Amino acid sequence: AMGPLEATIRELQAELRTKGDESDEMQRRWIQGQTELVGLENDNATKSESILELRSRLTILNQKRIRIDQQCETQTREAQDLIRGMDAMHLDMGKINTLISKHRQLRSTLANDNHQLEQEFVHRLADMEQEALKVEAQVVELKAEKERLLNEVAESEREMMLWEKKIALERETQQ
């Protein structure tokens, strides 16, 4: 039989073995934790390098973005200037087309007016020529009439002289 001390010793030895096993387990876990910590630190260092690299790339990309934004603004301004210029040209083209149209209308109106005037002159000239022919015919008629009247007057004067001579002879005869 065992005494109480031996039982206590055995209990303590069993507890010691349990505590030793627990200690071994804790040590194993601690080593595992340390290994994991080293792995995480390495991973962290790698990620820190990646972050630094990404930050520098981000800085470069931001600078590029700023340059591109400036180029876009410049090109947008230039495009707006071009659009304004094109709008002004469209307005000018509209004005020119209006002037061309007015010019064509005026030229057409002038040509029509000239044609009308020419026709009027041709008709008036024809009328005047007809009138001139009539007047010439009248002049010829009047000259003929004048000639006839002069002949009649001359004939009447001859007859009158003959009558005067007859009357004078008659008077002489009666005396």
Secondary structure as a PSIPRED ss2 file (coil, helix, strand):
# PSIPRED VFORMAT (PSIPRED V4.0)

   1 A C   1.000  0.000  0.000
   2 M C   1.000  0.000  0.000
   3 G C   1.000  0.000  0.000
   4 P H   0.000  1.000  0.000
   5 L H   0.000  1.000  0.000
   6 E H   0.000  1.000  0.000
   7 A H   0.000  1.000  0.000
   8 T H   0.000  1.000  0.000
   9 I H   0.000  1.000  0.000
  10 R H   0.000  1.000  0.000
  11 E H   0.000  1.000  0.000
  12 L H   0.000  1.000  0.000
  13 Q H   0.000  1.000  0.000
  14 A H   0.000  1.000  0.000
  15 E H   0.000  1.000  0.000
  16 L H   0.000  1.000  0.000
  17 R H   0.000  1.000  0.000
  18 T H   0.000  1.000  0.000
  19 K H   0.000  1.000  0.000
  20 G H   0.000  1.000  0.000
  21 D H   0.000  1.000  0.000
  22 E H   0.000  1.000  0.000
  23 S H   0.000  1.000  0.000
  24 D H   0.000  1.000  0.000
  25 E H   0.000  1.000  0.000
  26 M H   0.000  1.000  0.000
  27 Q H   0.000  1.000  0.000
  28 R H   0.000  1.000  0.000
  29 R H   0.000  1.000  0.000
  30 W H   0.000  1.000  0.000
  31 I H   0.000  1.000  0.000
  32 Q H   0.000  1.000  0.000
  33 G H   0.000  1.000  0.000
  34 Q H   0.000  1.000  0.000
  35 T H   0.000  1.000  0.000
  36 E H   0.000  1.000  0.000
  37 L H   0.000  1.000  0.000
  38 V H   0.000  1.000  0.000
  39 G H   0.000  1.000  0.000
  40 L H   0.000  1.000  0.000
  41 E H   0.000  1.000  0.000
  42 N H   0.000  1.000  0.000
  43 D H   0.000  1.000  0.000
  44 N H   0.000  1.000  0.000
  45 A H   0.000  1.000  0.000
  46 T H   0.000  1.000  0.000
  47 K H   0.000  1.000  0.000
  48 S H   0.000  1.000  0.000
  49 E H   0.000  1.000  0.000
  50 S H   0.000  1.000  0.000
  51 I H   0.000  1.000  0.000
  52 L H   0.000  1.000  0.000
  53 E H   0.000  1.000  0.000
  54 L H   0.000  1.000  0.000
  55 R H   0.000  1.000  0.000
  56 S H   0.000  1.000  0.000
  57 R H   0.000  1.000  0.000
  58 L H   0.000  1.000  0.000
  59 T H   0.000  1.000  0.000
  60 I H   0.000  1.000  0.000
  61 L H   0.000  1.000  0.000
  62 N H   0.000  1.000  0.000
  63 Q H   0.000  1.000  0.000
  64 K H   0.000  1.000  0.000
  65 R H   0.000  1.000  0.000
  66 I H   0.000  1.000  0.000
  67 R H   0.000  1.000  0.000
  68 I H   0.000  1.000  0.000
  69 D H   0.000  1.000  0.000
  70 Q H   0.000  1.000  0.000
  71 Q H   0.000  1.000  0.000
  72 C H   0.000  1.000  0.000
  73 E H   0.000  1.000  0.000
  74 T H   0.000  1.000  0.000
  75 Q H   0.000  1.000  0.000
  76 T H   0.000  1.000  0.000
  77 R H   0.000  1.000  0.000
  78 E H   0.000  1.000  0.000
  79 A H   0.000  1.000  0.000
  80 Q H   0.000  1.000  0.000
  81 D H   0.000  1.000  0.000
  82 L H   0.000  1.000  0.000
  83 I H   0.000  1.000  0.000
  84 R H   0.000  1.000  0.000
  85 G H   0.000  1.000  0.000
  86 M H   0.000  1.000  0.000
  87 D H   0.000  1.000  0.000
  88 A H   0.000  1.000  0.000
  89 M H   0.000  1.000  0.000
  90 H H   0.000  1.000  0.000
  91 L H   0.000  1.000  0.000
  92 D H   0.000  1.000  0.000
  93 M H   0.000  1.000  0.000
  94 G H   0.000  1.000  0.000
  95 K H   0.000  1.000  0.000
  96 I H   0.000  1.000  0.000
  97 N H   0.000  1.000  0.000
  98 T H   0.000  1.000  0.000
  99 L H   0.000  1.000  0.000
 100 I H   0.000  1.000  0.000
 101 S H   0.000  1.000  0.000
 102 K H   0.000  1.000  0.000
 103 H H   0.000  1.000  0.000
 104 R H   0.000  1.000  0.000
 105 Q H   0.000  1.000  0.000
 106 L H   0.000  1.000  0.000
 107 R H   0.000  1.000  0.000
 108 S H   0.000  1.000  0.000
 109 T H   0.000  1.000  0.000
 110 L H   0.000  1.000  0.000
 111 A H   0.000  1.000  0.000
 112 N H   0.000  1.000  0.000
 113 D H   0.000  1.000  0.000
 114 N H   0.000  1.000  0.000
 115 H H   0.000  1.000  0.000
 116 Q H   0.000  1.000  0.000
 117 L H   0.000  1.000  0.000
 118 E H   0.000  1.000  0.000
 119 Q H   0.000  1.000  0.000
 120 E H   0.000  1.000  0.000
 121 F H   0.000  1.000  0.000
 122 V H   0.000  1.000  0.000
 123 H H   0.000  1.000  0.000
 124 R H   0.000  1.000  0.000
 125 L H   0.000  1.000  0.000
 126 A H   0.000  1.000  0.000
 127 D H   0.000  1.000  0.000
 128 M H   0.000  1.000  0.000
 129 E H   0.000  1.000  0.000
 130 Q H   0.000  1.000  0.000
 131 E H   0.000  1.000  0.000
 132 A H   0.000  1.000  0.000
 133 L H   0.000  1.000  0.000
 134 K H   0.000  1.000  0.000
 135 V H   0.000  1.000  0.000
 136 E H   0.000  1.000  0.000
 137 A H   0.000  1.000  0.000
 138 Q H   0.000  1.000  0.000
 139 V H   0.000  1.000  0.000
 140 V H   0.000  1.000  0.000
 141 E H   0.000  1.000  0.000
 142 L H   0.000  1.000  0.000
 143 K H   0.000  1.000  0.000
 144 A H   0.000  1.000  0.000
 145 E H   0.000  1.000  0.000
 146 K H   0.000  1.000  0.000
 147 E H   0.000  1.000  0.000
 148 R H   0.000  1.000  0.000
 149 L H   0.000  1.000  0.000
 150 L H   0.000  1.000  0.000
 151 N H   0.000  1.000  0.000
 152 E H   0.000  1.000  0.000
 153 V H   0.000  1.000  0.000
 154 A H   0.000  1.000  0.000
 155 E H   0.000  1.000  0.000
 156 S H   0.000  1.000  0.000
 157 E H   0.000  1.000  0.000
 158 R H   0.000  1.000  0.000
 159 E H   0.000  1.000  0.000
 160 M H   0.000  1.000  0.000
 161 M H   0.000  1.000  0.000
 162 L H   0.000  1.000  0.000
 163 W H   0.000  1.000  0.000
 164 E H   0.000  1.000  0.000
 165 K H   0.000  1.000  0.000
 166 K H   0.000  1.000  0.000
 167 I H   0.000  1.000  0.000
 168 A H   0.000  1.000  0.000
 169 L H   0.000  1.000  0.000
 170 E H   0.000  1.000  0.000
 171 R H   0.000  1.000  0.000
 172 E H   0.000  1.000  0.000
 173 T H   0.000  1.000  0.000
 174 Q H   0.000  1.000  0.000
 175 Q C   1.000  0.000  0.000
